[in-house]
Amino acid sequence: MVRLFNHYFHTWTVQRIAFDFLLSLLALAGVVLVQADNVVRALPSAGPQVLALAAGLFMINGLSGLYQRVQEWSFAQSMLRMGVALGLAVLLTYQIFSLLPVGFGDSVAIRTSAMLVIVALILRRVVMGYWATQSRAGSRVLVFGAGPAAQMVGATLRAADPLATIVGYYPGPNEKQPAVPEAERLPTTQSLIQSARRLGVDEIIVALTERRAGSMPLRELLDCKLSGVRVFDLTTYFERMLGQIRIDFVNAGWLVFGDGFNQGFYRTAVKRAFDIFFSSLLILLASPIMLLAAIAVVLESKGPVFYKQERVGANNRVFKVVKFRSMRTDAEKDGKPRWATKNDSRITRVGLFIRKTRIDELPQLFNVLGGDMSLVGPRPERPFFVEQLTNEIPYYAVRHSLKPGVTGWAQVRYQYGSSVEDSQEKLQYDLYYVKNHSLLLDLVILFETVGVVLTGKGAQ
């Protein structure tokens, strides 16, 4: 994993992106140099087009999911993603290279060659993605512990990184009732460092259920680290691997004395400027869609176009969030708040569509412009549920240290929440965001939000 501005990226993802970007720059520069009449002025004149297309190709590949693990896709999904990427990239190439200066070589030949190069680059990305997944060996991981925590780590690691190999579970000295099957447990006749060396371990994850005196062989763990084996505690492992902070294993001391949770004037000012600029831009671009949505809501059922509801914002300040109305006007006629659920009968036909496409969320851009919300942050919840969740879930109030967002880390990482259990899972992603938020992470979330909207993932 690579850590950039407090956010973790898979090393292989960063390497793929960097290599593809450089390869596209070189390939497109080659096209220009070969086809241009005057090599001396070729790159200065066509340089902007080359850079713009290389950046555009990166965004198209990312939005199409071509940098994700292919194990998550079916064959049909792979072909669909590749088809979307090819269509967008060829269209973008044609448009960008139509802007070449007049008299700059054979523009038709340059445009055609560039489109062929782009097609080849995308096909290469798909093929290399499959090849790398099948051939690349992942990290060799030893889990220190054999209780319920270690068992959960093993299951999580297999789901999050299928290429990683769990070489075994080394039981802690005070674990009396192991949850891991005996066949997967390593013998304790050898020390931890001896087992790590014998098995060629790359990482050790400390997942001890029992941490009383004598449970943690600090000297052996230090020896492992000094010999080149990476050692992680349970909380740090979940943070770097899944982008979440597990509230069932974290303690207040880790939150207080660890890094992160930095708000600060500079970060707040940058985030506010970012919100004002992009919310204004998005309102301008989305105004035709919002107008059509408003007309559709009015035509289908009587009642207001917009739905205003009290939500809890930063520092527990209550404000009214604005959305397009997607439910019947009598959705809560008894006055009792309810979670929205799958196939909710209160949702209208137009409401179902605008919720699936997230169009109902667009009026919240005015909340962002007004300062009650941010583009990115924990989703705001209703006061009734906040009181309930604060009493039932540890550290729930921490999420209110930031302005709530139109989208957030939990929204792109977890499905729609409709229960206390779902709220607890989403809180673990919200805590990660509160701890590590930065402009880079905001851009990553906005980037992934586009993919979520296009696929309808998690809509309800």
BELWO-V772484 format. One record per helix or strand. SS is the DSSP state (helix for helix, strand for strand). FROM is the first residue (numbers start at 1). LEN is the number of residues. If there is no record, write none. Layout:
ss = (SS;SS)
from = (FROM;FROM)
len = (LEN;LEN)
This chain:
ss = (strand;strand;helix;helix;helix;helix;helix;strand;helix;strand;helix;strand;helix;strand;helix;strand;helix;helix;helix;strand;helix;strand;strand;strand;helix;helix;helix;strand;strand;helix;helix;strand;helix;helix;helix)
from = (2;7;11;42;70;75;107;140;148;165;182;185;192;203;218;230;234;252;265;306;314;318;327;347;349;359;364;374;381;383;396;405;409;420;439)
len = (3;3;25;22;3;23;29;5;13;6;3;2;7;4;9;4;9;6;36;7;3;7;1;1;8;3;7;3;1;10;6;3;5;17;17)
